[in-house]
Amino acid sequence: MASVSAPTQTAPTPTAPLQRGIVKMVLSGCAIIVRGQPRGGPPPERQINLSNIRAGAMARRAAQGQPDTKDTPDEPWAFQAREFLRKKLIGKEVCFTVEIKTALGREYGMVYLGKDTTGENIAESLVNEGLATVRREGIRGNNPEQARLCELEDQSKSSKKGMWSEGGGTHTIRDMKYTIENPRNFVDSLHQKPINAIIEHVRDGSVVRALLLPDYYLVTVMLSGVKCPTFKREADGTETPEAFAAEAKFFTESRLLQRDVQIILESCPNQIILGTILHPNGNITELLLKEGFARCVDWSMAVYTQGAEKLRAAERSAKERKVRIWKDYVAPTANLDQKDRQFVAKVMQVVNADAMVVKLNSGEYKTIHLSSIRPPRIEGEEKNKDKDKRFRPLYDIPYMFEAREFLRKKLIGKKVNVTVDYIRAATGPGEGTPAFPERTCATVTIGGINIAEALVSKGLATVIRYRQDDDQRSSHYDELLAAEARAIKNGKGLHSKKEVPIHRVADISGLGIECPRSSRNLPGGMQVAEPFSDEAMLFTKELVLQREVEVEVESMDKAGNFIGWLHIEGVNLSVALVENALSKVHFTAERSAYYKTLVSAEEGCRQRKEKIWANYEEKPVEEVVHLSEEKERVANYRPVYVTEITDTLHFYSQDVETGGQLESLMETMRAEIAAQPPVEGSYSARRGDYCIAKFADGEWYRARVERVESPAKVHVFYIDYGNREVVTSTRLATIPPAFSTRTLPAQATEYAFAFILIPQDEDARADVVDCVVRDIQNSQCLLNVEYSGATCPHVTIQFGDTKDDVGLGLVKEGLVMVDVRKEKYLQKMVTEYLNSQESAKSARLNIWRYGDFRADDADEFGYSR
């Protein structure tokens, strides 16, 4: 600013030019910082020291890291002199003359309140109040201004003002407190009541240092709920500002620095004091957001006492106007038309606790996912139990059925309001093969009630945590977090310690009718759908899917499924299907009380030639049965990287094709963790949760919690490598959402060797495992799936270089026996394995060294035929 610059001089100037500026800060009773007017950014500033006077030195904290230095207290009347100037000058326009500029650049001059020298002379005011002394050693007799200062000082002495009063001024020295022994207790003791304070320093737009009154605590306060761009400190000590960091700092400085404010201290996580600063002219937190100088942060939003919705609204305003940090902002639904962003639809099906199928006014069906919530999930250890039992997610995952039922009873067949929050792009391990298809995520309300919030408040779903810069979230995210906090506090649903409810269900098949078959995958290929199968399916779905019905059971099939009739609001589903020409009467209906009704309905449709009866008069085409050839073994070997061998001779491998994606994900994830390290001990491990774990090599890997014995003993499974480890909870942290299994599925897949039986004898089994570990662990091989097993696929695996069969090699060495499969298409492989076993048996290798032991005493050796 031209008005604040001064020519360099080391001696008094006869006619010093008059300059103007705004007082930014008062350093002491005889020094101020003056700034210019901002033009396109923060303005320049300079320090002006008052000529011919001296005020007491302010208290100074000992230099950090220098144990020899001590805190320096206030000199008497120093703080009162500073306060006298602060209240008079901060934010006011002053004019000044620079009379002397020393060789070191310190500038001394006269300061006047206002635009010209007719205003109040600041030095004279200080001397008159007894808050400063006159430097008489440099006074010249012909200088009227200096003579005036001496005269005022004499008057002040005679009136015993300020420092000239009796008592020596020890009562004016503050008892400064630079540290608080227990910050959390200190904050809690204030009970979120406003406390008077002076803002002494602004570190960045959202972090200030405040002097709490009247006890003179000097504390650093971070604004609750927001974060401004910061100044990053480099290795050489310099600071690099993020975009708009300087502007945000000036915005806060120009409004709060050295102003009288009230502060509500709201929380103290990890020794960081969070608070809200109240000023008569407004709330700085909301202003920073509205002007695009800050963004909302979830972790501290929950403690904000002035209404989180106000902060979200202010941030939303800045985003819509694309100001400052949001200048390149693109809304998650920017590419959607208004009619696709908000619409009314009828709920036709509840898929699970976070998804439903709705029918639009156009007749189109659309799947909607509830924004920012996660349905109940199976715990890791529970998932591995009863592997031979058919797993039914709806009934076997705790509280999944309750969540589905809650939505079904509230929504099915009803119209709801849908507001699309974001579209989650399809994700997967490769192009064209998404692990998750594209998802439309929305807030769904009925009668003014947010369904997602209701689910979470009952403990039937949890809230997803996001990266701070991830804008794809619910438009009511804070309400969801508050609902989850209530559910946890009250021990609802998933957060309850009660016994998990068990559900027993039975399937029922319709009696007396035969519907067109839909297309489906069969071992011999795809079965083509029969005409009107889709229409019949849609008719049944719209009529009865997830509705309350009455069931009339007449018999039971071999699998234990009921066979009978289904009634909904007095309508027999079988009769309705036949009446709408979407089903034929089956001979099993002859003994039923509904047979005449069914036949009558069918006859009417047949005469009208509706739907499935459209070609009724044509001659029936003789059915031609195509005999499929015997299935042949398909050898489709693909490259894999073997990462882990288990004691049961199962192994885990990664597909080589997706290895690059895993490397890229791990590199990005570790860089983000290095930039924002997790707080040690902050993660609470729960069985089944995905997390990140620090391995013995000091690096972080994706993992799943399998069992929690105690905080010191947590069993984890590394999902990308297949190994397991017992770690302390301090080596675990929450997995960033951008690196979850939705971004890239777990890369370690479990397999078992085909055509071989593992020795039950511990020593023999250990020999096999050691051999396989030496041969293929941490190496690239070729893998082909031969047949499915109870827990994982059974495969043959070849060495990457020689293409030799690893399992066959184990048989040849007499380390394992052959599992004789009965499938015809595998007989060629089985024969080759049996021939190799006979050779090993003849040579009495390893397990065959005592001959064929599989006879009467097989059990004694731990083997069985």
Buried (B, 14 or more C-beta within 10 A) or exposed (E): BEEBEBEEBEEEBEEBEBBBBBBBBBBBBBBBBBBBEBEEEBBBBBBBBBBBBBBBBBBEEEEEEEEEEEEEBBBBBBBBBBBBBBEBBBEEBBBBBBBBBEEEEEBBBBBBBEEEEEBEBBBBBBBBBBBBBBBEEEBEEEEEBBEBBBBBBEBBBEEEBBBBBEEEBEEBBBEBBEEBEEBBEBBEEBEBEBBEBBBBBBBBBBBBBBBBEEEBBBBBBBBBBBBBBBBEEEEEEEEEBBEBBBBBBBBBBBBBBBBBBBBBBBBBBEEEBBBBBBBEEEBBBBBBBBBBBBBBBBEBBBBBEBEBEBBBEBBBBBBEBBBBBBEEBEBBBEEBEEEBBBBEBBBBBBBBBBBBBBBBEEEEBBBBBBBBBBBBBBBBBBBEEEEEEEEEEBBBBBBBBBBBBBBBEBBBEEBBBBBBBBBBEEBBBEEEEEBBEEBBBBBBBBEEEBBBBBBBBBBBBBBBBBEEEBBBBBBBBBBBBBBBBBBEEEEBBBBBEEEEEEEEEEEBEBBBBBBBEEEEEEEEEEEEBBEBBEBBBBBBBBBBBBEEBEEBEEEBEEEEEBBBBBBBEEBBBBBBBBBBBBBBBBEBBEEBEBBEBBBEBBEBBBEEEBBBBEEEEEEEEEEEEEEEEEEEBEEEBEBBBBBBBBEEBBBBBBBBEBBEBBEEBBEBBBEBBEEEEBEEEEBEBBBBBBBBBBBEEEEBBBBBBBBBEEBEEBBBBBBBBBBBBEBBBBBBBBBBBBBBBBBBBBBBBBBBBBBBBBBEEEEBBEBBBEBBBEBBBEEBBBBBBBBEBEEBBBBBBBBBEEEEBBBBBBBBBBBBBBBBBEEEBBBEBBEBBBEBBEBBBEEEBBBBEEEEBBEEEEEEBBBEE
